[in-house]
Amino acid sequence: MGTTANGNGSLSAARPTEISRLDRVVIRFAGDSGDGMQLTGDRFTSEAAAFGNDLATLPNFPAEIRAPQGTIPGVSSFQVHFADYDILTPGDRPDVLVVMNPAALKANLDDLPRGGTVIVNTDEFSKRNLTKVGYQANPLEDGTLAAYQVHEVAMSTLTQGALADTGLGKKDAERCKNMFALGLLSWMYHRPTEGTERFLREKFARKAEIAEANILAFRAGWNYGETTESFATTFEVAPAKLAKGTYRQITGNTALAYGIVAAGQQSGLPILLGTYPITPASDILHELSKHKNFGVITFQAEDEIAGIGAALGASYGGALGVTSTSGPGIALKSETIGLGVMTELPLVVIDVQRGGPSTGLPTKTEQADLLQAMFGRNGESPVPIVAPQSPADCFEIALEATRIALAYRTPVLLLSDGAIANGSEPWLVPNVADLPDLSVEFAGNPNATDGSGEFWPYVRDPETLAREWAIPGTPGLQHRIGGLEKADGKGNISYDPDNHDHMVRLRQAKIDSVKVPDLAVDDPSGGQARVLALGWGSSYGPIGAACRRVRNDGLPIAQAHLRYLNPMPRNLGEILHSYDKVVVPEMNLGQLALLLRGKYGVDVHSHTKVAGLPFKAEELQHVFTDIIKGVVLS
């Protein structure tokens, strides 16, 4: 029997409990958008990361800035999947559902498997709140939850009781109930507590009374689990066996920001982020604004067009121009991207995709901007396109986008999405010495091929077809660039038909020449698989998890994932034609499938979803299994 600190700091006897050892757990915290579920989930995730578990998360935000309290549109949730082995997704369904009100229960109960655990804040199950979401009777009393393990906890009342001596008003005290829930779950799963208490003191450093109130609520939740008879079992999930190194929990947006900072350091160039706040990309601006000491300037423009205009202007001046946005912003930036194509200047354009069209689903995820990235500009306006496969991969993909932009003097589209941007996972912090050299050489001398001693802006490198990059004001390198068609080499404005045809083909050839790695195929069967699952972007995790399940059922399947979408890997056509069937799951209506059919003549099987949520491994498992069995029987 151990001891535990109660709310006032004294020690009380610990009640013995049974310990159940698990290899993985999925927990979902759900409540009103003002209940602090994102903070609660993030803190639990941080402690799981510090403990050494592998993990993946799925925050799910309301679309409305402030939906009516207690309604289903206002429900906010945070799902965390942690394990003692390598995992790929935030989990299909929660094993444990923590709900703070009836709306959270109604919005999430269908995802909980029979036998799952529900922890309910009973204080919010008033007749008024039940009526708001259409409950005719209290689901805690009418048998609705008979199939689940239910723990009824008066979190609001218990939190207020724990804070009775702090002097906080009832409303402020009740706001701490999310920390009560966090304390209870931390006790249930043997999570460390020191990090959370330290975090709270730092977060509320200017409001010590608020910090201490949250800590008291956190401890009260822990002690409730320790002393109540309701919880007879606690659970342990051992640390995962990950590759040696230093890890930290990271979201996709933070990883992109760090990648841009690293790109500036590795290239030796100052960075200007010209941007306009938009969900779900705004955190990239927030993070980069903290790193002025690394030569990063952030400019929050008055609109999307001004943001990318500033970024392209910075590139013209010899810096690395970066802009970030989501789908609606890409539509507004398209003309300036085309200007970047014509002027052949490096520019990194980050699109964190969300549900569309128009304003669409601002807080939900989608992969529907691929064709816009490929063709969403007037004229023949080719640009390279890259896409990260996970939150941690965003760091490397930002470096890759920068490499291509600098080496080939071109805008590069980087397609993240909401699931990657807000999701998190452990990131192996790289050794600085292992980062790529992205340094560039600016033009220093006249280069005219006719011996005139002039500088011609469109003289090209014979390997990359990139033009020279001259910083304005360099003596002897006066030149003109702009949006009108240029004469090959000299750069003078030209309306000559043959020159235009030549320049269009040159710009396309430059993008086609971009060097990207060959596509790797994962096939543990040693070539026995006749079906290939091919994805891009955030579908990587669900496809990989589904393939594991299919293989565990004794069926062979191969998997490959595209991080380079334009140009595509040189060996992609050969790979596609070597399988009887290629399945392409996408969170759109088949955009990559359309490109593959048109480019390689392969009749791929397109499996699509546009629900604003990522694929579940379970649904893809069924799709893959049916296709494999169909191929075997054909």
C-alpha positions as CSV (number, residue, x, y, z in Angstrom):
1,M,0.0,0.0,0.0
2,G,1.4,3.4,-1.0
3,T,0.6,7.0,0.0
4,T,-0.8,9.9,-1.9
5,A,-1.0,13.7,-1.4
6,N,-4.5,15.0,-1.0
7,G,-5.8,18.4,-2.1
8,N,-4.2,20.3,0.8
9,G,-0.8,18.6,0.4
10,S,-1.1,16.1,3.3
11,L,-0.7,12.4,2.7
12,S,-3.5,9.8,2.8
13,A,-3.3,6.0,2.6
14,A,-3.5,4.6,-0.9
15,R,-6.2,2.0,-1.7
16,P,-4.7,-1.2,-3.3
17,T,-5.8,-1.7,-6.8
18,E,-5.3,-4.4,-9.5
19,I,-2.9,-3.4,-12.2
20,S,-3.7,-4.4,-15.8
21,R,-0.8,-4.3,-18.3
22,L,-1.8,-3.3,-21.8
23,D,0.1,-2.8,-25.0
24,R,-2.0,0.1,-26.3
25,V,-4.9,2.4,-25.3
26,V,-7.0,5.0,-27.1
27,I,-8.5,7.7,-24.9
28,R,-10.9,10.5,-26.1
29,F,-11.6,13.6,-24.1
30,A,-14.8,15.3,-25.2
31,G,-16.7,18.4,-23.9
32,D,-17.9,21.8,-24.7
33,S,-15.4,24.0,-26.7
34,G,-14.9,26.0,-23.5
35,D,-14.1,22.9,-21.3
36,G,-10.4,22.8,-22.1
37,M,-10.4,19.4,-23.8
38,Q,-7.6,20.3,-26.2
39,L,-5.4,21.4,-23.3
40,T,-6.3,18.2,-21.3
41,G,-5.5,15.9,-24.2
42,D,-2.3,17.7,-25.0
43,R,-1.1,17.5,-21.4
44,F,-1.9,13.8,-21.3
45,T,-0.1,13.3,-24.6
46,S,3.0,15.2,-23.3
47,E,3.2,12.9,-20.3
48,A,2.8,9.8,-22.5
49,A,5.7,11.2,-24.7
50,A,7.9,11.9,-21.6
51,F,7.2,8.3,-20.4
52,G,8.4,6.9,-23.6
53,N,5.3,5.6,-25.3
54,D,4.8,5.8,-29.0
55,L,1.8,7.9,-29.7
56,A,-0.5,9.6,-32.3
57,T,-3.2,12.2,-31.7
58,L,-6.3,13.5,-33.3
59,P,-7.7,16.9,-32.1
60,N,-11.2,17.6,-33.4
61,F,-12.3,21.2,-33.1
62,P,-15.7,22.8,-33.6
63,A,-16.0,24.8,-36.8
64,E,-17.8,27.7,-35.1
65,I,-15.6,30.1,-33.1
66,R,-18.1,29.9,-30.3
67,A,-21.0,27.6,-30.8
68,P,-23.9,27.7,-28.3
69,Q,-22.8,26.1,-25.1
70,G,-23.9,22.5,-24.5
71,T,-24.8,21.9,-28.2
72,I,-23.4,19.2,-30.5
73,P,-21.8,21.8,-32.9
74,G,-19.9,23.1,-30.0
75,V,-18.3,19.7,-29.0
76,S,-14.5,19.6,-28.9
77,S,-12.6,16.4,-28.6
78,F,-9.0,15.2,-28.4
79,Q,-8.1,11.6,-29.0
80,V,-4.7,10.1,-28.1
81,H,-3.4,6.6,-28.9
82,F,-0.4,5.5,-27.0
83,A,1.4,2.2,-27.0
84,D,4.5,0.1,-26.2
85,Y,5.2,-0.4,-29.9
86,D,5.3,1.5,-33.1
87,I,1.8,2.8,-34.0
88,L,0.6,4.7,-37.1
89,T,-2.7,6.2,-36.3
90,P,-4.6,7.9,-33.5
91,G,-6.8,4.8,-33.3
92,D,-10.1,4.0,-35.0
93,R,-12.2,4.0,-31.8
94,P,-11.6,5.1,-28.2
95,D,-11.2,2.5,-25.5
96,V,-12.0,5.2,-22.9
97,L,-14.4,8.1,-23.5
98,V,-14.3,11.0,-21.1
99,V,-17.4,13.2,-21.5
100,M,-18.1,16.5,-19.8
101,N,-21.7,17.0,-20.9
102,P,-24.6,15.3,-22.7
103,A,-23.6,16.9,-26.1
104,A,-20.2,15.3,-25.8
105,L,-21.8,11.9,-25.0
106,K,-24.2,12.1,-27.9
107,A,-21.6,13.2,-30.4
108,N,-19.1,10.5,-29.5
109,L,-20.9,7.4,-28.1
110,D,-21.4,5.7,-31.5
111,D,-17.6,5.5,-31.8
112,L,-17.1,3.6,-28.5
113,P,-17.1,-0.2,-28.9
114,R,-19.3,-2.3,-26.7
115,G,-17.6,-2.9,-23.4
116,G,-15.7,0.4,-23.6
117,T,-15.3,2.7,-20.6
118,V,-17.3,5.9,-20.2
119,I,-16.3,8.5,-17.6
120,V,-19.1,11.0,-17.2
121,N,-19.3,14.4,-15.5
122,T,-22.7,13.9,-14.0
123,D,-23.0,17.5,-12.9
124,E,-23.8,18.6,-16.5
125,F,-26.6,16.1,-17.1
126,S,-29.4,18.5,-16.1
127,K,-32.8,18.4,-17.8
128,R,-32.0,21.6,-19.7
129,N,-28.7,20.3,-21.1
130,L,-30.3,17.0,-22.0
131,T,-33.1,18.7,-23.9
132,K,-30.6,20.8,-25.9
133,V,-29.2,17.7,-27.6
134,G,-32.5,15.8,-28.0
135,Y,-32.3,13.4,-25.1
136,Q,-35.9,12.6,-23.9
137,A,-34.5,10.9,-20.8
138,N,-31.3,10.8,-18.9
139,P,-29.0,8.3,-20.7
140,L,-27.3,7.6,-17.4
141,E,-30.6,6.2,-16.1
142,D,-32.5,4.7,-19.1
143,G,-30.2,1.9,-20.1
144,T,-28.6,3.7,-23.0
145,L,-25.1,2.9,-21.5
146,A,-25.9,-0.6,-20.4
147,A,-23.3,-2.0,-22.9
148,Y,-20.5,0.0,-21.5
149,Q,-18.4,0.3,-18.3
150,V,-19.7,3.6,-16.8
151,H,-18.1,5.7,-14.1
152,E,-20.2,8.6,-13.0
153,V,-18.2,11.4,-11.4
154,A,-19.5,14.7,-10.2
155,M,-16.4,16.5,-11.6
156,S,-17.7,20.1,-11.2
157,T,-18.8,19.6,-7.6
158,L,-15.7,17.8,-6.6
159,T,-13.5,20.4,-8.3
160,Q,-15.4,23.2,-6.5
161,G,-15.0,21.4,-3.2
162,A,-11.2,21.0,-3.7
163,L,-10.9,24.7,-4.4
164,A,-13.2,25.9,-1.7
165,D,-10.4,27.5,0.3
166,T,-8.7,29.2,-2.6
167,G,-11.0,32.2,-2.7
168,L,-11.9,31.6,-6.4
169,G,-15.5,32.2,-7.4
170,K,-17.7,29.3,-8.4
171,K,-17.4,30.0,-12.1
172,D,-13.6,30.2,-12.1
173,A,-13.3,27.1,-9.9
174,E,-15.5,25.1,-12.3
175,R,-13.2,26.0,-15.2
176,C,-10.6,23.8,-13.5
177,K,-12.7,20.6,-13.9
178,N,-10.7,19.6,-17.0
179,M,-7.6,19.3,-14.7
180,F,-9.6,17.1,-12.4
181,A,-10.4,14.8,-15.3
182,L,-6.7,14.9,-16.3
183,G,-5.6,14.0,-12.8
184,L,-8.1,11.0,-12.7
185,L,-6.9,9.7,-16.0
186,S,-3.3,10.2,-15.0
187,W,-3.9,8.1,-12.0
188,M,-5.7,5.4,-14.0
189,Y,-2.8,5.0,-16.4
190,H,0.2,5.7,-14.1
191,R,1.2,8.8,-16.0
192,P,3.9,11.1,-14.4
193,T,2.5,14.3,-12.7
194,E,5.5,16.5,-12.2
195,G,5.5,17.7,-15.8
196,T,1.9,18.8,-15.7
197,E,2.3,20.7,-12.5
198,R,5.4,22.4,-13.9
199,F,3.5,23.3,-17.1
200,L,0.7,24.8,-15.2
201,R,3.0,27.0,-13.1
202,E,4.7,28.2,-16.2
203,K,1.5,28.7,-18.2
204,F,-0.1,30.8,-15.5
205,A,3.1,32.4,-14.2
206,R,1.5,35.8,-14.1
207,K,-1.6,34.4,-12.3
208,A,-0.2,32.3,-9.5
209,E,-3.7,31.8,-7.9
210,I,-5.0,30.3,-11.2
211,A,-2.0,28.0,-11.5
212,E,-2.4,26.7,-8.0
213,A,-6.1,26.2,-8.4
214,N,-5.5,24.1,-11.5
215,I,-2.8,22.1,-9.7
216,L,-5.2,21.5,-6.8
217,A,-7.9,20.3,-9.2
218,F,-5.4,18.0,-10.9
219,R,-4.3,16.5,-7.6
220,A,-8.0,16.2,-6.5
221,G,-8.7,14.1,-9.6
222,W,-5.7,11.9,-8.9
223,N,-6.8,11.4,-5.3
224,Y,-10.4,10.7,-6.3
225,G,-9.1,7.7,-8.4
226,E,-6.9,6.6,-5.5
227,T,-9.6,6.7,-2.9
228,T,-12.9,5.9,-4.6
229,E,-14.3,2.4,-4.8
230,S,-15.5,3.0,-8.4
231,F,-12.1,2.2,-9.9
232,A,-10.8,-1.2,-8.9
233,T,-8.2,-1.4,-11.7
234,T,-5.4,0.8,-13.0
235,F,-3.5,0.3,-16.2
236,E,0.1,0.3,-17.4
237,V,1.4,0.8,-20.9
238,A,5.1,0.3,-21.0
239,P,7.5,2.6,-23.0
240,A,7.9,1.7,-26.6
241,K,11.2,0.4,-28.1
242,L,12.1,3.3,-30.4
243,A,15.4,4.0,-32.1
244,K,17.9,5.5,-29.8
245,G,18.0,9.3,-29.7
246,T,16.4,12.4,-28.2
247,Y,12.6,12.6,-28.9
248,R,10.0,15.2,-28.3
249,Q,6.3,15.4,-29.0
250,I,5.6,17.5,-32.1
251,T,2.7,18.6,-34.2
252,G,2.8,18.9,-37.9
253,N,2.6,22.7,-37.9
254,T,5.4,23.0,-35.4
255,A,7.5,20.6,-37.3
256,L,7.0,22.6,-40.5
257,A,8.0,25.8,-38.7
258,Y,11.2,24.1,-37.3
259,G,11.9,22.8,-40.8
260,I,11.7,26.3,-42.3
261,V,14.0,27.6,-39.5
262,A,16.5,24.8,-40.3
263,A,16.3,25.5,-44.0
264,G,17.3,29.1,-43.4
265,Q,20.3,28.0,-41.3
266,Q,21.4,25.4,-43.8
267,S,21.0,27.8,-46.8
268,G,22.5,30.8,-45.1
269,L,19.6,32.9,-46.2
270,P,17.3,35.1,-44.2
271,I,13.7,34.0,-44.2
272,L,10.6,36.0,-44.7
273,L,7.2,34.4,-43.9
274,G,4.6,36.6,-45.6
275,T,1.2,35.3,-44.6
276,Y,-2.3,35.9,-43.5
277,P,-3.9,33.9,-40.5
278,I,-6.1,31.1,-41.6
279,T,-7.2,27.8,-40.0
280,P,-5.5,25.3,-39.8
281,A,-2.2,27.0,-40.9
282,S,-2.0,29.9,-38.4
283,D,0.2,28.0,-35.9
284,I,3.1,28.1,-38.4
285,L,3.0,31.9,-38.2
286,H,2.7,31.7,-34.4
287,E,5.7,29.4,-34.1
288,L,8.0,31.2,-36.6
289,S,7.4,34.5,-34.9
290,K,9.3,33.2,-31.9
291,H,12.5,32.6,-33.9
292,K,13.8,36.1,-34.9
293,N,17.1,35.1,-33.5
294,F,17.5,32.6,-36.4
295,G,17.0,35.3,-39.0
296,V,13.3,34.7,-39.4
297,I,11.0,37.7,-40.2
298,T,7.3,37.1,-40.0
299,F,5.0,39.5,-41.8
300,Q,1.2,39.3,-41.1
301,A,-0.2,40.9,-44.1
302,E,-3.7,42.5,-44.6
303,D,-4.7,39.6,-46.9
304,E,-3.5,36.4,-48.7
305,I,-2.4,38.2,-51.8
306,A,-0.3,40.7,-49.9
307,G,1.3,37.9,-47.9
308,I,2.6,36.0,-50.9
309,G,3.5,39.2,-52.7
310,A,5.8,40.0,-49.8
311,A,7.3,36.5,-49.8
312,L,8.0,36.6,-53.5
313,G,9.5,40.1,-53.1
314,A,11.8,38.8,-50.4
315,S,13.0,36.0,-52.8
316,Y,13.7,38.6,-55.5
317,G,15.8,40.4,-52.9
318,G,17.9,37.4,-52.1
319,A,16.0,35.9,-49.1
320,L,14.0,32.7,-48.8
321,G,10.4,33.6,-49.3
322,V,7.8,31.4,-47.6
323,T,4.0,31.8,-47.4
324,S,1.5,29.6,-45.5
325,T,-2.3,29.2,-46.0
326,S,-5.1,26.7,-46.5
327,G,-7.1,25.9,-49.6
328,P,-9.1,29.2,-50.0
329,G,-5.8,31.1,-49.6
330,I,-4.2,29.1,-52.3
331,A,-6.9,30.2,-54.7
332,L,-6.1,33.8,-53.9
333,K,-2.4,33.3,-54.2
334,S,-2.5,31.6,-57.5
335,E,-1.7,34.6,-59.6
336,T,1.5,35.4,-57.6
337,I,2.5,31.7,-57.8
338,G,2.3,32.1,-61.5
339,L,4.4,35.2,-61.3
340,G,7.0,33.1,-59.4
341,V,6.9,30.5,-62.2
342,M,7.5,33.2,-64.8
343,T,10.2,35.1,-62.9
344,E,11.7,31.7,-61.8
345,L,12.3,32.7,-58.2
346,P,12.4,30.3,-55.2
347,L,9.3,30.3,-53.1
348,V,7.9,27.8,-50.6
349,V,4.1,27.8,-50.5
350,I,2.6,25.8,-47.6
351,D,-1.0,24.7,-48.0
352,V,-2.5,23.1,-44.9
353,Q,-5.6,21.5,-46.6
354,R,-9.0,21.6,-45.0
355,G,-12.6,20.7,-46.0
356,G,-14.0,22.7,-48.8
357,P,-15.1,24.2,-51.2
358,S,-15.2,27.9,-50.3
359,T,-15.0,28.4,-46.5
360,G,-16.2,24.8,-46.2
361,L,-15.1,23.0,-43.0
362,P,-12.4,25.2,-41.6
363,T,-11.4,22.8,-38.7
364,K,-11.8,19.5,-40.5
365,T,-9.3,17.7,-42.7
366,E,-9.3,16.9,-46.4
367,Q,-6.9,16.1,-49.3
368,A,-8.8,17.9,-52.0
369,D,-6.3,20.6,-53.1
370,L,-4.0,18.3,-55.2
371,L,-5.5,19.2,-58.6
372,Q,-5.5,22.9,-57.5
373,A,-1.8,22.6,-56.7
374,M,-1.1,20.9,-60.1
375,F,-3.3,23.1,-62.4
376,G,-4.8,26.0,-60.4
377,R,-3.1,28.8,-62.3
378,N,-3.6,30.3,-65.7
379,G,-1.4,29.1,-68.6
380,E,1.2,26.3,-68.5
381,S,2.4,27.0,-65.0
382,P,4.2,23.9,-63.6
383,V,5.4,23.7,-60.0
384,P,6.9,20.9,-57.9
385,I,4.6,19.4,-55.2
386,V,5.6,17.6,-52.1
387,A,3.5,16.2,-49.2
388,P,4.4,15.0,-45.7
389,Q,3.1,11.7,-44.5
390,S,3.0,12.4,-40.8
391,P,3.5,15.2,-38.3
392,A,7.1,14.4,-37.7
393,D,7.8,14.1,-41.4
394,C,6.9,17.8,-41.8
395,F,10.4,18.8,-40.7
396,E,12.1,16.8,-43.4
397,I,9.6,17.8,-46.1
398,A,10.1,21.5,-45.3
399,L,13.8,21.0,-46.0
400,E,13.0,19.1,-49.2
401,A,10.7,21.8,-50.4
402,T,13.4,24.4,-49.8
403,R,16.1,22.3,-51.5
404,I,13.9,22.1,-54.7
405,A,12.9,25.7,-54.6
406,L,16.6,26.9,-54.3
407,A,18.2,24.4,-56.6
408,Y,15.6,24.8,-59.4
409,R,14.5,28.5,-58.8
410,T,10.9,27.7,-58.6
411,P,7.9,28.0,-56.3
412,V,7.2,24.7,-54.6
413,L,3.8,23.7,-53.2
414,L,3.9,21.8,-49.9
415,L,0.6,20.0,-49.2
416,S,0.0,19.3,-45.5
417,D,-3.5,18.8,-44.1
418,G,-5.5,19.4,-40.9
419,A,-4.9,15.9,-39.6
420,I,-1.2,16.2,-39.9
421,A,-1.1,19.9,-38.8
422,N,-2.9,19.4,-35.5
423,G,-1.9,15.8,-34.9
424,S,1.2,14.9,-33.0
425,E,3.7,12.1,-32.6
426,P,7.2,11.5,-31.2
427,W,9.9,13.2,-33.3
428,L,13.5,12.0,-33.3
429,V,15.4,15.3,-33.0
430,P,18.0,15.2,-35.8
431,N,21.7,15.8,-35.5
432,V,22.5,19.2,-37.0
433,A,25.5,17.8,-38.7
434,D,23.2,15.4,-40.6
435,L,21.1,18.2,-42.1
436,P,21.5,18.8,-45.9
437,D,23.6,21.6,-47.2
438,L,21.2,24.0,-48.9
439,S,23.7,26.8,-49.6
440,V,23.3,28.7,-52.9
441,E,25.5,30.9,-55.0
442,F,24.2,34.2,-56.3
443,A,25.3,35.5,-59.7
444,G,28.4,37.6,-59.4
445,N,29.5,38.4,-62.9
446,P,28.0,39.2,-66.3
447,N,27.1,36.0,-68.2
448,A,25.9,37.1,-71.7
449,T,26.9,34.5,-74.3
450,D,27.4,37.1,-77.0
451,G,30.4,38.8,-75.4
452,S,28.5,42.0,-74.7
453,G,29.5,42.0,-71.0
454,E,25.8,42.2,-69.9
455,F,23.9,40.0,-67.4
456,W,21.2,37.9,-68.9
457,P,18.8,36.6,-66.3
458,Y,17.6,33.5,-68.2
459,V,20.9,31.9,-68.9
460,R,20.5,28.4,-67.4
461,D,22.4,25.7,-65.6
462,P,22.7,22.8,-68.1
463,E,21.8,20.2,-65.5
464,T,19.0,21.8,-63.5
465,L,17.8,24.3,-66.1
466,A,17.7,26.8,-63.3
467,R,18.5,30.4,-64.1
468,E,21.0,32.5,-62.2
469,W,19.8,34.4,-59.1
470,A,21.1,37.9,-59.0
471,I,20.5,40.2,-56.0
472,P,19.2,43.6,-57.1
473,G,21.7,46.3,-56.8
474,T,24.7,44.1,-57.6
475,P,27.1,46.2,-59.8
476,G,27.0,45.1,-63.4
477,L,24.1,42.8,-63.0
478,Q,21.2,45.1,-64.0
479,H,18.4,43.0,-65.4
480,R,14.6,42.9,-65.9
481,I,12.2,40.2,-64.8
482,G,8.4,40.2,-64.5
483,G,5.2,38.6,-65.5
484,L,5.4,39.1,-69.2
485,E,7.0,36.5,-71.4
486,K,10.8,36.7,-71.6
487,A,13.1,36.1,-74.4
488,D,15.3,33.1,-73.8
489,G,18.6,34.1,-72.2
490,K,18.4,37.9,-72.5
491,G,15.1,38.2,-70.6
492,N,13.7,41.0,-72.7
493,I,9.9,41.1,-73.1
494,S,9.0,38.9,-76.1
495,Y,5.8,38.2,-77.9
496,D,7.5,35.9,-80.5
497,P,5.4,32.7,-80.9
498,D,8.3,30.4,-81.3
499,N,10.1,31.9,-78.2
500,H,6.9,31.5,-76.1
501,D,6.6,27.8,-77.2
502,H,10.3,27.4,-76.3
503,M,10.1,29.0,-72.9
504,V,6.9,27.1,-71.9
505,R,8.6,23.8,-72.7
506,L,11.8,24.9,-70.9
507,R,9.9,25.7,-67.7
508,Q,8.1,22.3,-67.9
509,A,11.4,20.5,-68.6
510,K,12.9,22.2,-65.5
511,I,10.2,20.8,-63.3
512,D,10.4,17.4,-64.9
513,S,14.2,17.3,-64.2
514,V,13.8,17.8,-60.4
515,K,15.5,14.9,-58.8
516,V,13.4,13.0,-56.3
517,P,14.0,9.5,-54.7
518,D,12.7,6.4,-56.3
519,L,9.5,5.1,-54.7
520,A,10.0,2.4,-52.1
521,V,7.5,-0.5,-51.8
522,D,6.8,-2.3,-48.5
523,D,6.0,-5.9,-49.2
524,P,7.0,-8.4,-46.4
525,S,5.7,-11.3,-48.6
526,G,8.8,-11.0,-50.8
527,G,6.9,-10.2,-54.0
528,Q,3.9,-12.5,-53.4
529,A,1.4,-9.5,-53.2
530,R,-0.8,-8.9,-56.2
531,V,-2.4,-5.8,-54.8
532,L,-0.7,-2.5,-54.0
533,A,-2.1,0.1,-51.6
534,L,-0.8,3.6,-52.7
535,G,-1.5,6.8,-50.8
536,W,-0.2,10.3,-50.2
537,G,-0.3,12.8,-47.3
538,S,-2.0,11.8,-44.1
539,S,-3.4,8.6,-45.5
540,Y,0.0,7.0,-44.7
541,G,-0.9,6.0,-41.2
542,P,-4.4,4.5,-41.8
543,I,-3.1,2.7,-45.0
544,G,-0.1,1.3,-43.1
545,A,-2.2,0.2,-40.1
546,A,-4.8,-1.5,-42.4
547,C,-2.0,-3.3,-44.3
548,R,-0.7,-4.7,-41.0
549,R,-4.2,-6.0,-40.2
550,V,-4.6,-7.6,-43.6
551,R,-1.2,-9.3,-43.3
552,N,-2.0,-10.5,-39.8
553,D,-5.0,-12.2,-41.4
554,G,-2.6,-14.1,-43.8
555,L,-3.2,-12.1,-46.9
556,P,-0.3,-10.5,-48.8
557,I,-0.5,-6.8,-49.7
558,A,2.1,-4.3,-50.8
559,Q,2.2,-0.6,-49.7
560,A,3.8,2.5,-51.1
561,H,3.4,6.2,-50.3
562,L,4.0,9.2,-52.5
563,R,5.8,12.2,-50.8
564,Y,6.7,13.7,-54.2
565,L,3.6,14.4,-56.4
566,N,5.2,16.5,-59.1
567,P,7.4,15.2,-60.5
568,M,6.5,11.7,-59.4
569,P,9.3,9.2,-58.8
570,R,10.9,7.9,-62.0
571,N,10.1,4.2,-61.1
572,L,6.4,4.8,-60.3
573,G,5.1,3.6,-63.7
574,E,7.0,0.4,-63.5
575,I,5.7,-0.3,-60.0
576,L,2.1,0.4,-60.9
577,H,2.2,-2.0,-63.9
578,S,3.7,-4.8,-61.8
579,Y,0.5,-5.3,-59.7
580,D,-2.8,-6.8,-60.7
581,K,-4.7,-4.1,-58.8
582,V,-3.7,-0.7,-57.4
583,V,-5.9,0.8,-54.6
584,V,-5.7,4.5,-53.9
585,P,-7.5,5.7,-50.8
586,E,-7.9,9.5,-50.7
587,M,-9.8,12.1,-48.7
588,N,-11.2,13.6,-51.9
589,L,-13.1,12.3,-54.9
590,G,-10.2,10.6,-56.6
591,Q,-7.7,13.3,-57.5
592,L,-4.5,11.2,-57.4
593,A,-6.3,8.4,-59.1
594,L,-7.2,10.7,-61.9
595,L,-3.6,11.8,-62.3
596,L,-2.3,8.2,-62.3
597,R,-4.8,7.0,-64.8
598,G,-3.9,9.9,-67.1
599,K,-0.1,9.7,-66.8
600,Y,0.4,5.9,-66.6
601,G,-2.7,4.4,-68.1
602,V,-3.4,2.2,-65.0
603,D,-7.0,1.5,-64.0
604,V,-6.5,2.2,-60.3
605,H,-9.2,1.4,-57.8
606,S,-10.1,4.7,-56.2
607,H,-11.5,4.6,-52.6
608,T,-12.6,8.0,-51.4
609,K,-13.9,9.7,-48.3
610,V,-14.8,13.4,-47.7
611,A,-16.2,13.3,-44.2
612,G,-13.8,15.8,-42.7
613,L,-12.2,13.0,-40.7
614,P,-9.2,10.7,-41.5
615,F,-9.7,7.2,-42.7
616,K,-10.0,4.5,-40.1
617,A,-7.7,1.5,-40.4
618,E,-10.7,-0.8,-40.0
619,E,-12.6,0.6,-43.0
620,L,-9.5,0.3,-45.2
621,Q,-8.8,-3.2,-44.0
622,H,-12.2,-4.3,-45.3
623,V,-11.6,-2.5,-48.6
624,F,-8.2,-4.1,-49.1
625,T,-9.4,-7.6,-48.1
626,D,-12.3,-7.5,-50.5
627,I,-10.0,-6.4,-53.4
628,I,-7.4,-9.1,-52.6
629,K,-10.0,-11.8,-52.5
630,G,-11.5,-10.5,-55.7
631,V,-8.0,-10.6,-57.4
632,V,-7.3,-14.1,-56.2
633,L,-10.7,-15.4,-57.4
634,S,-10.4,-13.7,-60.8
